[in-house]
Amino acid sequence: MFKFLRRNHRKIKYPKLLLLLITLVMAVLVYYEGINYEPFEHFIKSLNYFGTLLGGFLYAYGFTSAPATAILLVLSQNQNIFLSAVIGGIGALISDVLIFLFIRASFADEIKMIKKEKIVKKIAKTEKRIFGRIYKYILPVFSGFLIASPLPTEIGVSLMASIKKLSVKKFMIAAYILHTLGIFLIFLLGKSL
């Protein structure tokens, strides 16, 4: 499939968005096939808590978050909701730490350069004026929302990685809590379906 996209990249105007759409369709198929096609449902459920760990790991990446959410919804039917949230949170944390360390190590120089751009300074100044005292909390809260939701976590992790004062340990604690909460809500939704 990737060869097809590379070969025909001039014909496809938005190949990344097309790939994202394909993953969303896959997620719907995984969910509905997982509950309607017994062999597939048995396979997903046979993964048990390892499937939850794997689902949590995939939940943290933009292109795999939709299928991972579908897998977690299927698994929610037979698992303890609290234990599953803890295990899924561990899987997501592993992914987040990999992203966080990669961004910190690879993009540190570019992040410093971007912060010196006039437009970025102007935006920061405007945000400080609009939000006043709560300005320093806006970025972490927005990042946290992105991390907890099935939206692309890479953006939230990248934003958090750009906060110099945030240690890896503090990031890990925040990411784990946020992902565990998000996965808990997915399992809660799955139990009610």
C-alpha positions as protocol buffer text, in pm:
chain_id: "A"
residue {
  index: 1
  type: MET
  ca { x: 0 y: 0 z: 0 }
}
residue {
  index: 2
  type: PHE
  ca { x: 282 y: 240 z: 84 }
}
residue {
  index: 3
  type: LYS
  ca { x: 442 y: 168 z: -255 }
}
residue {
  index: 4
  type: PHE
  ca { x: 111 y: 257 z: -414 }
}
residue {
  index: 5
  type: LEU
  ca { x: 98 y: 586 z: -224 }
}
residue {
  index: 6
  type: ARG
  ca { x: 460 y: 669 z: -309 }
}
residue {
  index: 7
  type: ARG
  ca { x: 424 y: 576 z: -674 }
}
residue {
  index: 8
  type: ASN
  ca { x: 103 y: 772 z: -712 }
}
residue {
  index: 9
  type: HIS
  ca { x: 183 y: 1055 z: -472 }
}
residue {
  index: 10
  type: ARG
  ca { x: 145 y: 1309 z: -750 }
}
residue {
  index: 11
  type: LYS
  ca { x: -202 y: 1180 z: -828 }
}
residue {
  index: 12
  type: ILE
  ca { x: -316 y: 1177 z: -465 }
}
residue {
  index: 13
  type: LYS
  ca { x: -328 y: 1532 z: -338 }
}
residue {
  index: 14
  type: TYR
  ca { x: -348 y: 1446 z: 34 }
}
residue {
  index: 15
  type: PRO
  ca { x: -193 y: 1101 z: 89 }
}
residue {
  index: 16
  type: LYS
  ca { x: -153 y: 1139 z: 466 }
}
residue {
  index: 17
  type: LEU
  ca { x: -516 y: 1241 z: 512 }
}
residue {
  index: 18
  type: LEU
  ca { x: -618 y: 949 z: 292 }
}
residue {
  index: 19
  type: LEU
  ca { x: -415 y: 716 z: 511 }
}
residue {
  index: 20
  type: LEU
  ca { x: -579 y: 863 z: 822 }
}
residue {
  index: 21
  type: LEU
  ca { x: -923 y: 809 z: 666 }
}
residue {
  index: 22
  type: ILE
  ca { x: -830 y: 448 z: 590 }
}
residue {
  index: 23
  type: THR
  ca { x: -731 y: 394 z: 956 }
}
residue {
  index: 24
  type: LEU
  ca { x: -1067 y: 537 z: 1068 }
}
residue {
  index: 25
  type: VAL
  ca { x: -1249 y: 299 z: 833 }
}
residue {
  index: 26
  type: MET
  ca { x: -1033 y: 16 z: 969 }
}
residue {
  index: 27
  type: ALA
  ca { x: -1135 y: 113 z: 1322 }
}
residue {
  index: 28
  type: VAL
  ca { x: -1504 y: 94 z: 1237 }
}
residue {
  index: 29
  type: LEU
  ca { x: -1447 y: -244 z: 1071 }
}
residue {
  index: 30
  type: VAL
  ca { x: -1244 y: -373 z: 1367 }
}
residue {
  index: 31
  type: TYR
  ca { x: -1516 y: -270 z: 1607 }
}
residue {
  index: 32
  type: TYR
  ca { x: -1810 y: -404 z: 1409 }
}
residue {
  index: 33
  type: GLU
  ca { x: -1632 y: -717 z: 1293 }
}
residue {
  index: 34
  type: GLY
  ca { x: -1507 y: -767 z: 1645 }
}
residue {
  index: 35
  type: ILE
  ca { x: -1860 y: -781 z: 1779 }
}
residue {
  index: 36
  type: ASN
  ca { x: -2030 y: -945 z: 1477 }
}
residue {
  index: 37
  type: TYR
  ca { x: -1775 y: -1196 z: 1345 }
}
residue {
  index: 38
  type: GLU
  ca { x: -1713 y: -1458 z: 1611 }
}
residue {
  index: 39
  type: PRO
  ca { x: -1365 y: -1583 z: 1503 }
}
residue {
  index: 40
  type: PHE
  ca { x: -1232 y: -1227 z: 1495 }
}
residue {
  index: 41
  type: GLU
  ca { x: -1402 y: -1143 z: 1824 }
}
residue {
  index: 42
  type: HIS
  ca { x: -1252 y: -1455 z: 1983 }
}
residue {
  index: 43
  type: PHE
  ca { x: -907 y: -1363 z: 1851 }
}
residue {
  index: 44
  type: ILE
  ca { x: -922 y: -1011 z: 1995 }
}
residue {
  index: 45
  type: LYS
  ca { x: -1061 y: -1134 z: 2324 }
}
residue {
  index: 46
  type: SER
  ca { x: -802 y: -1415 z: 2339 }
}
residue {
  index: 47
  type: LEU
  ca { x: -534 y: -1147 z: 2360 }
}
residue {
  index: 48
  type: ASN
  ca { x: -687 y: -1063 z: 2698 }
}
residue {
  index: 49
  type: TYR
  ca { x: -481 y: -811 z: 2896 }
}
residue {
  index: 50
  type: PHE
  ca { x: -190 y: -830 z: 2651 }
}
residue {
  index: 51
  type: GLY
  ca { x: -438 y: -697 z: 2393 }
}
residue {
  index: 52
  type: THR
  ca { x: -517 y: -414 z: 2631 }
}
residue {
  index: 53
  type: LEU
  ca { x: -146 y: -335 z: 2669 }
}
residue {
  index: 54
  type: LEU
  ca { x: -104 y: -345 z: 2290 }
}
residue {
  index: 55
  type: GLY
  ca { x: -419 y: -136 z: 2242 }
}
residue {
  index: 56
  type: GLY
  ca { x: -282 y: 120 z: 2488 }
}
residue {
  index: 57
  type: PHE
  ca { x: 51 y: 127 z: 2304 }
}
residue {
  index: 58
  type: LEU
  ca { x: -123 y: 188 z: 1970 }
}
residue {
  index: 59
  type: TYR
  ca { x: -367 y: 439 z: 2127 }
}
residue {
  index: 60
  type: ALA
  ca { x: -86 y: 694 z: 2159 }
}
residue {
  index: 61
  type: TYR
  ca { x: -11 y: 721 z: 1786 }
}
residue {
  index: 62
  type: GLY
  ca { x: -230 y: 927 z: 1554 }
}
residue {
  index: 63
  type: PHE
  ca { x: -262 y: 676 z: 1273 }
}
residue {
  index: 64
  type: THR
  ca { x: -332 y: 382 z: 1504 }
}
residue {
  index: 65
  type: SER
  ca { x: -542 y: 552 z: 1773 }
}
residue {
  index: 66
  type: ALA
  ca { x: -874 y: 483 z: 1599 }
}
residue {
  index: 67
  type: PRO
  ca { x: -814 y: 106 z: 1549 }
}
residue {
  index: 68
  type: ALA
  ca { x: -669 y: 87 z: 1902 }
}
residue {
  index: 69
  type: THR
  ca { x: -985 y: 250 z: 2040 }
}
residue {
  index: 70
  type: ALA
  ca { x: -1194 y: -7 z: 1853 }
}
residue {
  index: 71
  type: ILE
  ca { x: -982 y: -291 z: 1995 }
}
residue {
  index: 72
  type: LEU
  ca { x: -1020 y: -149 z: 2346 }
}
residue {
  index: 73
  type: LEU
  ca { x: -1397 y: -122 z: 2296 }
}
residue {
  index: 74
  type: VAL
  ca { x: -1414 y: -489 z: 2194 }
}
residue {
  index: 75
  type: LEU
  ca { x: -1195 y: -595 z: 2488 }
}
residue {
  index: 76
  type: SER
  ca { x: -1404 y: -393 z: 2733 }
}
residue {
  index: 77
  type: GLN
  ca { x: -1684 y: -649 z: 2716 }
}
residue {
  index: 78
  type: ASN
  ca { x: -1494 y: -913 z: 2919 }
}
residue {
  index: 79
  type: GLN
  ca { x: -1231 y: -730 z: 3123 }
}
residue {
  index: 80
  type: ASN
  ca { x: -1214 y: -559 z: 3457 }
}
residue {
  index: 81
  type: ILE
  ca { x: -1249 y: -191 z: 3373 }
}
residue {
  index: 82
  type: PHE
  ca { x: -1006 y: -66 z: 3638 }
}
residue {
  index: 83
  type: LEU
  ca { x: -730 y: -321 z: 3572 }
}
residue {
  index: 84
  type: SER
  ca { x: -769 y: -266 z: 3197 }
}
residue {
  index: 85
  type: ALA
  ca { x: -732 y: 110 z: 3233 }
}
residue {
  index: 86
  type: VAL
  ca { x: -413 y: 62 z: 3437 }
}
residue {
  index: 87
  type: ILE
  ca { x: -264 y: -184 z: 3184 }
}
residue {
  index: 88
  type: GLY
  ca { x: -372 y: 22 z: 2880 }
}
residue {
  index: 89
  type: GLY
  ca { x: -225 y: 331 z: 3046 }
}
residue {
  index: 90
  type: ILE
  ca { x: 110 y: 152 z: 3078 }
}
residue {
  index: 91
  type: GLY
  ca { x: 106 y: 65 z: 2706 }
}
residue {
  index: 92
  type: ALA
  ca { x: 25 y: 424 z: 2613 }
}
residue {
  index: 93
  type: LEU
  ca { x: 292 y: 554 z: 2850 }
}
residue {
  index: 94
  type: ILE
  ca { x: 558 y: 344 z: 2676 }
}
residue {
  index: 95
  type: SER
  ca { x: 461 y: 505 z: 2344 }
}
residue {
  index: 96
  type: ASP
  ca { x: 450 y: 853 z: 2494 }
}
residue {
  index: 97
  type: VAL
  ca { x: 795 y: 823 z: 2650 }
}
residue {
  index: 98
  type: LEU
  ca { x: 938 y: 713 z: 2315 }
}
residue {
  index: 99
  type: ILE
  ca { x: 776 y: 1014 z: 2143 }
}
residue {
  index: 100
  type: PHE
  ca { x: 878 y: 1252 z: 2423 }
}
residue {
  index: 101
  type: LEU
  ca { x: 1244 y: 1146 z: 2424 }
}
residue {
  index: 102
  type: PHE
  ca { x: 1259 y: 1150 z: 2044 }
}
residue {
  index: 103
  type: ILE
  ca { x: 1115 y: 1504 z: 2028 }
}
residue {
  index: 104
  type: ARG
  ca { x: 1341 y: 1629 z: 2308 }
}
residue {
  index: 105
  type: ALA
  ca { x: 1654 y: 1480 z: 2149 }
}
residue {
  index: 106
  type: SER
  ca { x: 1581 y: 1542 z: 1781 }
}
residue {
  index: 107
  type: PHE
  ca { x: 1390 y: 1867 z: 1774 }
}
residue {
  index: 108
  type: ALA
  ca { x: 1545 y: 2065 z: 2059 }
}
residue {
  index: 109
  type: ASP
  ca { x: 1746 y: 2289 z: 1826 }
}
residue {
  index: 110
  type: GLU
  ca { x: 1448 y: 2360 z: 1600 }
}
residue {
  index: 111
  type: ILE
  ca { x: 1220 y: 2430 z: 1896 }
}
residue {
  index: 112
  type: LYS
  ca { x: 1471 y: 2690 z: 2019 }
}
residue {
  index: 113
  type: MET
  ca { x: 1485 y: 2847 z: 1672 }
}
residue {
  index: 114
  type: ILE
  ca { x: 1105 y: 2855 z: 1638 }
}
residue {
  index: 115
  type: LYS
  ca { x: 1069 y: 3030 z: 1975 }
}
residue {
  index: 116
  type: LYS
  ca { x: 1290 y: 3312 z: 1840 }
}
residue {
  index: 117
  type: GLU
  ca { x: 1070 y: 3374 z: 1532 }
}
residue {
  index: 118
  type: LYS
  ca { x: 886 y: 3707 z: 1534 }
}
residue {
  index: 119
  type: ILE
  ca { x: 545 y: 3551 z: 1471 }
}
residue {
  index: 120
  type: VAL
  ca { x: 587 y: 3303 z: 1758 }
}
residue {
  index: 121
  type: LYS
  ca { x: 696 y: 3581 z: 1993 }
}
residue {
  index: 122
  type: LYS
  ca { x: 397 y: 3789 z: 1884 }
}
residue {
  index: 123
  type: ILE
  ca { x: 155 y: 3500 z: 1942 }
}
residue {
  index: 124
  type: ALA
  ca { x: 306 y: 3432 z: 2286 }
}
residue {
  index: 125
  type: LYS
  ca { x: 276 y: 3799 z: 2379 }
}
residue {
  index: 126
  type: THR
  ca { x: -88 y: 3811 z: 2265 }
}
residue {
  index: 127
  type: GLU
  ca { x: -169 y: 3492 z: 2457 }
}
residue {
  index: 128
  type: LYS
  ca { x: -11 y: 3634 z: 2772 }
}
residue {
  index: 129
  type: ARG
  ca { x: -216 y: 3949 z: 2737 }
}
residue {
  index: 130
  type: ILE
  ca { x: -542 y: 3757 z: 2675 }
}
residue {
  index: 131
  type: PHE
  ca { x: -500 y: 3488 z: 2939 }
}
residue {
  index: 132
  type: GLY
  ca { x: -308 y: 3685 z: 3201 }
}
residue {
  index: 133
  type: ARG
  ca { x: -203 y: 3480 z: 3502 }
}
residue {
  index: 134
  type: ILE
  ca { x: -338 y: 3152 z: 3367 }
}
residue {
  index: 135
  type: TYR
  ca { x: -123 y: 3176 z: 3051 }
}
residue {
  index: 136
  type: LYS
  ca { x: 139 y: 2934 z: 3182 }
}
residue {
  index: 137
  type: TYR
  ca { x: -131 y: 2668 z: 3235 }
}
residue {
  index: 138
  type: ILE
  ca { x: -290 y: 2689 z: 2888 }
}
residue {
  index: 139
  type: LEU
  ca { x: -24 y: 2485 z: 2704 }
}
residue {
  index: 140
  type: PRO
  ca { x: -8 y: 2201 z: 2959 }
}
residue {
  index: 141
  type: VAL
  ca { x: -390 y: 2179 z: 2982 }
}
residue {
  index: 142
  type: PHE
  ca { x: -432 y: 2175 z: 2605 }
}
residue {
  index: 143
  type: SER
  ca { x: -152 y: 1918 z: 2575 }
}
residue {
  index: 144
  type: GLY
  ca { x: -313 y: 1708 z: 2844 }
}
residue {
  index: 145
  type: PHE
  ca { x: -646 y: 1712 z: 2662 }
}
residue {
  index: 146
  type: LEU
  ca { x: -476 y: 1590 z: 2344 }
}
residue {
  index: 147
  type: ILE
  ca { x: -295 y: 1315 z: 2534 }
}
residue {
  index: 148
  type: ALA
  ca { x: -607 y: 1188 z: 2714 }
}
residue {
  index: 149
  type: SER
  ca { x: -825 y: 1186 z: 2402 }
}
residue {
  index: 150
  type: PRO
  ca { x: -800 y: 951 z: 2103 }
}
residue {
  index: 151
  type: LEU
  ca { x: -681 y: 1250 z: 1900 }
}
residue {
  index: 152
  type: PRO
  ca { x: -320 y: 1241 z: 1776 }
}
residue {
  index: 153
  type: THR
  ca { x: -116 y: 1224 z: 2095 }
}
residue {
  index: 154
  type: GLU
  ca { x: 202 y: 1319 z: 1915 }
}
residue {
  index: 155
  type: ILE
  ca { x: 91 y: 1682 z: 1909 }
}
residue {
  index: 156
  type: GLY
  ca { x: 24 y: 1693 z: 2284 }
}
residue {
  index: 157
  type: VAL
  ca { x: 348 y: 1513 z: 2365 }
}
residue {
  index: 158
  type: SER
  ca { x: 542 y: 1746 z: 2134 }
}
residue {
  index: 159
  type: LEU
  ca { x: 391 y: 2048 z: 2306 }
}
residue {
  index: 160
  type: MET
  ca { x: 483 y: 1908 z: 2646 }
}
residue {
  index: 161
  type: ALA
  ca { x: 834 y: 1823 z: 2526 }
}
residue {
  index: 162
  type: SER
  ca { x: 879 y: 2189 z: 2435 }
}
residue {
  index: 163
  type: ILE
  ca { x: 829 y: 2290 z: 2800 }
}
residue {
  index: 164
  type: LYS
  ca { x: 1188 y: 2310 z: 2927 }
}
residue {
  index: 165
  type: LYS
  ca { x: 1099 y: 2294 z: 3296 }
}
residue {
  index: 166
  type: LEU
  ca { x: 905 y: 1969 z: 3254 }
}
residue {
  index: 167
  type: SER
  ca { x: 1118 y: 1673 z: 3358 }
}
residue {
  index: 168
  type: VAL
  ca { x: 1077 y: 1329 z: 3205 }
}
residue {
  index: 169
  type: LYS
  ca { x: 952 y: 1197 z: 3541 }
}
residue {
  index: 170
  type: LYS
  ca { x: 680 y: 1462 z: 3569 }
}
residue {
  index: 171
  type: PHE
  ca { x: 583 y: 1405 z: 3207 }
}
residue {
  index: 172
  type: MET
  ca { x: 555 y: 1030 z: 3267 }
}
residue {
  index: 173
  type: ILE
  ca { x: 329 y: 1081 z: 3567 }
}
residue {
  index: 174
  type: ALA
  ca { x: 105 y: 1326 z: 3381 }
}
residue {
  index: 175
  type: ALA
  ca { x: 91 y: 1114 z: 3063 }
}
residue {
  index: 176
  type: TYR
  ca { x: 13 y: 796 z: 3255 }
}
residue {
  index: 177
  type: ILE
  ca { x: -271 y: 956 z: 3451 }
}
residue {
  index: 178
  type: LEU
  ca { x: -416 y: 1119 z: 3138 }
}
residue {
  index: 179
  type: HIS
  ca { x: -399 y: 804 z: 2926 }
}
residue {
  index: 180
  type: THR
  ca { x: -534 y: 586 z: 3204 }
}
residue {
  index: 181
  type: LEU
  ca { x: -828 y: 824 z: 3239 }
}
residue {
  index: 182
  type: GLY
  ca { x: -888 y: 828 z: 2862 }
}
residue {
  index: 183
  type: ILE
  ca { x: -871 y: 448 z: 2836 }
}
residue {
  index: 184
  type: PHE
  ca { x: -1094 y: 413 z: 3142 }
}
residue {
  index: 185
  type: LEU
  ca { x: -1356 y: 627 z: 2965 }
}
residue {
  index: 186
  type: ILE
  ca { x: -1327 y: 410 z: 2652 }
}
residue {
  index: 187
  type: PHE
  ca { x: -1381 y: 97 z: 2861 }
}
residue {
  index: 188
  type: LEU
  ca { x: -1672 y: 262 z: 3038 }
}
residue {
  index: 189
  type: LEU
  ca { x: -1825 y: 345 z: 2700 }
}
residue {
  index: 190
  type: GLY
  ca { x: -1759 y: -10 z: 2580 }
}
residue {
  index: 191
  type: LYS
  ca { x: -1937 y: -156 z: 2883 }
}
residue {
  index: 192
  type: SER
  ca { x: -2243 y: 56 z: 2810 }
}
residue {
  index: 193
  type: LEU
  ca { x: -2265 y: -41 z: 2439 }
}
